[in-house]
Amino acid sequence: MRLELTLPASLRGQTVMLDALEAVEGSQQTKALLRPILEIVTRAVSSGIQQEFFDNFERYANEENLPRQGIGAVTVALDLPESDLDAVRGDLLDVAVAGSERIWQTVSDGEAAATFEVICDILDEGLTPIDQQALLDANLADLAG
């Protein structure tokens, strides 16, 4: 599955989504799939090395000097293994709801809560890149309006 999203710049450097992932109940497999994606967002990892970062997360997890994206929105573009997604479908929905609620309760960050939930929903439903961005944009617009 291809994950392609442009996320709010406000998520750069914010660990709230990662903190929520660690705090909620969910399988290790689900968390292992989401953790590198959320790290890419938090650290605004350059699109040129995102796939390598995702595929070899254990090697890069503590690397401090990874190339970063320029100022502004954070773009994520990854090919995710279908077998990994199939193994965590269903659990992703529980993690989405619990993580989003946790973010609202701890820091009241609507953008982060919506983004966390939408990423999980996209992975669970296997949406196309066009539908992915539309879902995120609609959720963020609901917050603003």
Backbone as numpy.savetxt, mean C-alpha at the origin, in Angstrom:
# Nx Ny Nz CAx CAy CAz Cx Cy Cz
-0.57 -10.00 -11.27 -1.40 -8.83 -11.27 -0.52 -7.59 -11.27
-0.94 -6.61 -12.00 -0.21 -5.34 -12.07 -0.86 -4.34 -11.11
-0.05 -3.77 -10.22 -0.50 -2.71 -9.32 0.11 -1.42 -9.81
-0.75 -0.46 -10.19 -0.28 0.85 -10.66 -1.15 1.92 -10.04
-0.55 2.70 -9.15 -1.29 3.76 -8.45 -0.44 5.00 -8.30
-1.10 6.13 -8.32 -0.48 7.39 -7.94 -1.15 7.81 -6.64
-0.34 7.90 -5.60 -0.83 8.12 -4.24 -0.51 9.52 -3.75
-1.27 10.01 -2.78 -1.05 11.37 -2.27 0.36 11.60 -1.73
0.91 12.76 -2.02 2.25 13.12 -1.54 2.30 13.15 -0.02
1.17 13.36 0.62 1.13 13.44 2.09 1.54 12.13 2.75
1.57 11.03 2.00 1.94 9.74 2.58 3.45 9.53 2.65
4.20 10.38 1.98 5.67 10.28 2.02 6.15 10.43 3.46
6.99 9.53 3.88 7.60 9.63 5.19 6.67 9.31 6.35
5.42 9.02 6.06 4.45 8.70 7.11 4.41 7.19 7.33
4.63 6.76 8.56 4.64 5.33 8.86 3.29 4.81 9.34
2.27 5.65 9.30 0.97 5.28 9.87 0.39 4.01 9.23
0.55 3.82 7.93 0.01 2.61 7.29 0.80 1.38 7.72
2.11 1.51 7.81 2.94 0.40 8.29 2.62 0.08 9.74
2.45 1.11 10.56 2.11 0.90 11.96 0.78 0.16 12.09
-0.19 0.55 11.28 -1.50 -0.11 11.31 -1.37 -1.57 10.89
-0.58 -1.84 9.87 -0.38 -3.21 9.41 0.17 -4.08 10.53
1.13 -3.55 11.26 1.74 -4.32 12.35 0.77 -4.51 13.51
-0.13 -3.56 13.72 -1.02 -3.59 14.89 -2.24 -4.49 14.71
-2.67 -4.69 13.48 -3.91 -5.45 13.26 -3.62 -6.94 13.11
-4.67 -7.73 13.33 -4.56 -9.16 13.12 -4.62 -9.45 11.64
-3.82 -10.39 11.22 -3.78 -10.80 9.83 -2.71 -11.86 9.69
-2.80 -12.66 8.66 -1.82 -13.73 8.48 -0.44 -13.13 8.17
0.57 -13.89 8.49 1.94 -13.47 8.17 2.10 -13.30 6.67
1.42 -14.16 5.91 1.51 -14.10 4.45 0.91 -12.79 3.93
-0.21 -12.37 4.50 -0.84 -11.12 4.09 0.07 -9.95 4.42
0.60 -9.95 5.62 1.48 -8.86 6.04 2.76 -8.83 5.21
3.27 -10.01 4.86 4.49 -10.08 4.05 4.25 -9.54 2.64
3.03 -9.65 2.14 2.71 -9.10 0.82 2.54 -7.59 0.89
1.87 -7.10 1.92 1.59 -5.67 2.04 2.78 -4.84 2.49
3.61 -5.39 3.36 4.71 -4.62 3.95 5.61 -3.95 2.90
6.12 -4.67 1.89 6.98 -3.99 0.91 6.25 -2.93 0.09
4.97 -3.14 -0.18 4.19 -2.14 -0.92 4.08 -0.87 -0.09
3.76 -1.02 1.18 3.62 0.15 2.06 4.96 0.83 2.30
6.03 0.06 2.34 7.38 0.65 2.47 7.72 1.48 1.24
7.36 0.99 0.07 7.60 1.74 -1.17 6.90 3.08 -1.10
5.66 3.09 -0.62 4.91 4.34 -0.51 5.56 5.25 0.53
5.79 4.73 1.71 6.35 5.54 2.80 7.69 6.15 2.43
8.52 5.34 1.79 9.87 5.79 1.46 9.96 6.42 0.07
8.85 6.43 -0.68 8.81 6.96 -2.04 9.96 6.40 -2.88
10.08 5.07 -2.83 11.15 4.38 -3.56 10.99 4.65 -5.05
12.09 4.95 -5.70 12.11 5.25 -7.13 11.47 4.13 -7.93
10.69 4.51 -8.93 9.99 3.52 -9.74 10.96 2.57 -10.44
12.17 3.01 -10.70 13.15 2.17 -11.37 13.61 0.97 -10.57
13.45 1.00 -9.25 13.88 -0.14 -8.43 12.76 -0.74 -7.59
11.53 -0.30 -7.80 10.43 -0.82 -6.99 10.26 -2.33 -7.11
10.33 -2.86 -8.32 10.13 -4.30 -8.49 11.24 -5.08 -7.80
12.47 -4.64 -7.96 13.60 -5.28 -7.28 13.42 -5.20 -5.76
13.01 -4.04 -5.26 12.76 -3.84 -3.83 11.68 -4.81 -3.34
10.59 -4.91 -4.08 9.50 -5.80 -3.70 9.95 -7.26 -3.73
10.58 -7.67 -4.82 10.97 -9.07 -4.99 12.01 -9.51 -3.98
12.85 -8.60 -3.52 13.94 -8.92 -2.59 13.85 -8.06 -1.34
12.65 -7.96 -0.79 12.39 -7.05 0.32 13.30 -7.30 1.52
13.53 -8.54 1.85 14.36 -8.84 3.03 15.76 -8.22 2.88
16.26 -8.20 1.67 17.59 -7.65 1.44 17.60 -6.12 1.53
16.53 -5.47 1.11 16.49 -4.01 1.04 15.74 -3.34 2.19
15.09 -4.11 3.03 14.21 -3.54 4.07 14.90 -2.49 4.93
16.14 -2.69 5.26 16.85 -1.75 6.13 17.81 -0.83 5.39
17.79 -0.89 4.07 18.67 -0.04 3.26 18.20 1.41 3.35
19.08 2.27 3.80 18.72 3.68 4.02 18.87 4.55 2.77
19.72 4.16 1.84 20.06 5.04 0.72 19.49 4.59 -0.61
18.24 4.21 -0.61 17.59 3.84 -1.87 17.22 5.08 -2.66
17.28 5.01 -3.99 16.83 6.15 -4.79 15.36 6.44 -4.51
15.03 7.72 -4.48 13.68 8.16 -4.15 13.04 8.87 -5.35
11.72 8.91 -5.35 10.98 9.66 -6.36 11.10 11.15 -6.06
10.91 11.95 -7.09 10.93 13.40 -6.91 9.76 13.87 -6.06
9.71 15.15 -5.83 8.67 15.75 -5.00 7.29 15.52 -5.61
6.30 15.40 -4.76 4.91 15.26 -5.22 4.35 13.89 -4.94
3.34 13.53 -5.71 2.65 12.25 -5.53 3.63 11.08 -5.64
3.26 9.99 -5.01 4.08 8.78 -5.02 3.44 7.78 -5.99
4.22 7.32 -6.95 3.74 6.35 -7.92 4.25 4.97 -7.55
3.35 4.01 -7.58 3.70 2.61 -7.34 3.36 1.83 -8.60
4.31 1.04 -9.08 4.10 0.20 -10.26 4.80 -1.13 -10.03
4.01 -2.17 -9.78 4.56 -3.48 -9.43 3.80 -4.60 -10.12
4.51 -5.67 -10.43 3.89 -6.91 -10.86 3.89 -7.83 -9.65
2.70 -8.22 -9.21 2.56 -9.04 -8.01 2.21 -10.47 -8.40
2.82 -11.45 -7.74 2.56 -12.86 -8.08 1.12 -13.26 -7.76
0.43 -13.80 -8.75 -0.96 -14.24 -8.55 -1.06 -15.28 -7.44
-0.07 -16.17 -7.35 -0.13 -17.21 -6.32 -0.11 -16.60 -4.92
0.66 -15.55 -4.72 0.69 -14.87 -3.42 -0.64 -14.19 -3.14
-1.23 -13.57 -4.15 -2.52 -12.91 -3.99 -3.62 -13.92 -3.69
-3.63 -15.03 -4.41 -4.64 -16.07 -4.18 -4.58 -16.58 -2.75
-3.37 -16.67 -2.20 -3.19 -17.21 -0.85 -3.72 -16.28 0.24
-3.83 -14.99 -0.05 -4.23 -14.03 0.99 -5.61 -13.40 0.75
-6.23 -13.74 -0.36 -7.57 -13.17 -0.63 -8.51 -13.57 0.50
-9.35 -12.68 0.88 -10.24 -12.90 2.02 -9.64 -12.27 3.26
-8.42 -12.66 3.60 -7.73 -12.06 4.75 -7.46 -10.58 4.48
-7.23 -10.23 3.22 -6.98 -8.83 2.87 -8.13 -7.92 3.26
-9.36 -8.41 3.13 -10.52 -7.58 3.48 -10.56 -7.29 4.97
-10.26 -8.30 5.78 -10.23 -8.10 7.24 -9.13 -7.12 7.62
-7.98 -7.27 7.01 -6.85 -6.36 7.28 -7.19 -4.95 6.81
-7.87 -4.83 5.67 -8.25 -3.51 5.14 -9.12 -2.76 6.13
-10.15 -3.41 6.63 -11.08 -2.75 7.55 -10.40 -2.44 8.88
-9.70 -3.42 9.43 -9.05 -3.21 10.73 -7.96 -2.15 10.64
-7.18 -2.17 9.56 -6.11 -1.19 9.40 -6.64 0.22 9.21
-7.68 0.35 8.41 -8.29 1.65 8.19 -8.87 2.21 9.49
-9.56 1.37 10.24 -10.11 1.80 11.54 -9.00 2.21 12.49
-7.93 1.44 12.50 -6.80 1.75 13.38 -6.20 3.12 13.04
-6.04 3.40 11.77 -5.49 4.69 11.34 -6.41 5.83 11.78
-7.72 5.65 11.58 -8.67 6.69 12.00 -8.59 6.91 13.51
-8.52 5.83 14.28 -8.52 5.92 15.74 -7.24 6.53 16.29
-6.12 6.23 15.66 -4.84 6.68 16.22 -4.42 8.06 15.74
-4.61 8.36 14.46 -4.13 9.65 13.95 -5.15 10.42 13.13
-6.33 9.88 12.96 -7.40 10.54 12.20 -6.95 11.03 10.82
-6.13 10.24 10.15 -5.62 10.59 8.82 -6.48 9.91 7.76
-7.44 10.66 7.22 -8.37 10.10 6.25 -7.70 9.60 4.98
-6.72 10.35 4.48 -6.02 9.92 3.25 -5.31 8.60 3.47
-4.61 8.48 4.58 -3.89 7.24 4.86 -4.86 6.08 5.07
-5.94 6.32 5.80 -6.93 5.27 6.05 -7.56 4.80 4.75
-7.97 5.74 3.91 -8.59 5.38 2.63 -7.59 4.66 1.73
-6.36 5.14 1.68 -5.34 4.53 0.83 -5.05 3.11 1.28
-4.90 2.91 2.58 -4.64 1.57 3.13 -5.75 0.61 2.72
-6.98 1.04 2.93 -8.12 0.18 2.63 -8.22 -0.09 1.13
-8.00 0.91 0.31 -8.11 0.74 -1.14 -7.01 -0.19 -1.66
-5.80 -0.07 -1.17 -4.73 -0.97 -1.62 -5.13 -2.42 -1.33
-5.62 -2.68 -0.13 -6.05 -4.03 0.23 -7.20 -4.50 -0.66
-8.17 -3.62 -0.90 -9.32 -3.97 -1.75 -8.87 -4.30 -3.18
-7.97 -3.49 -3.71 -7.46 -3.71 -5.07 -6.81 -5.08 -5.18
-5.98 -5.42 -4.20 -5.28 -6.70 -4.23 -6.26 -7.85 -4.07
-7.25 -7.68 -3.21 -8.23 -8.73 -2.98 -9.08 -8.97 -4.23
-9.48 -7.89 -4.89 -10.38 -8.00 -6.04 -9.65 -8.19 -7.37
-8.34 -7.95 -7.40 -7.59 -8.10 -8.64 -7.98 -7.11 -9.71
-8.21 -5.87 -9.31 -8.66 -4.83 -10.25 -7.58 -4.47 -11.27
-8.02 -4.00 -12.43 -7.10 -3.53 -13.46 -6.53 -2.18 -13.04
-5.37 -1.79 -13.58 -4.79 -0.49 -13.20 -5.74 0.69 -13.38
-6.54 0.71 -14.44 -7.48 1.83 -14.64 -8.51 1.86 -13.51
-9.03 0.69 -13.16 -10.01 0.61 -12.08 -9.37 0.90 -10.72
-8.09 0.55 -10.56 -7.38 0.82 -9.31 -7.35 2.31 -9.01
-6.89 3.08 -9.97 -6.76 4.52 -9.76 -8.13 5.16 -9.58
-9.12 4.70 -10.33 -10.48 5.24 -10.20 -11.03 5.00 -8.80
-10.79 3.81 -8.25 -11.27 3.50 -6.90 -10.58 4.39 -5.86
-9.28 4.54 -5.97 -8.56 5.40 -5.03 -9.03 6.84 -5.15
-9.12 7.34 -6.36 -9.54 8.73 -6.57 -10.94 8.98 -6.02
-11.85 8.03 -6.22 -13.22 8.18 -5.71 -13.23 8.22 -4.18
-12.44 7.36 -3.56 -12.38 7.34 -2.09 -11.78 8.63 -1.54
-10.74 9.12 -2.19 -10.11 10.37 -1.73 -11.04 11.56 -1.98
-11.79 11.54 -3.08 -12.75 12.61 -3.37 -13.87 12.63 -2.33
-14.30 11.45 -1.89 -15.33 11.38 -0.85 -14.86 12.06 0.43
-13.59 11.91 0.74 -13.02 12.55 1.94 -13.03 14.07 1.80
-12.68 14.52 0.61 -12.56 15.97 0.38 -13.93 16.64 0.28
-14.92 15.89 -0.18 -16.22 16.49 -0.43 -17.13 16.32 0.71
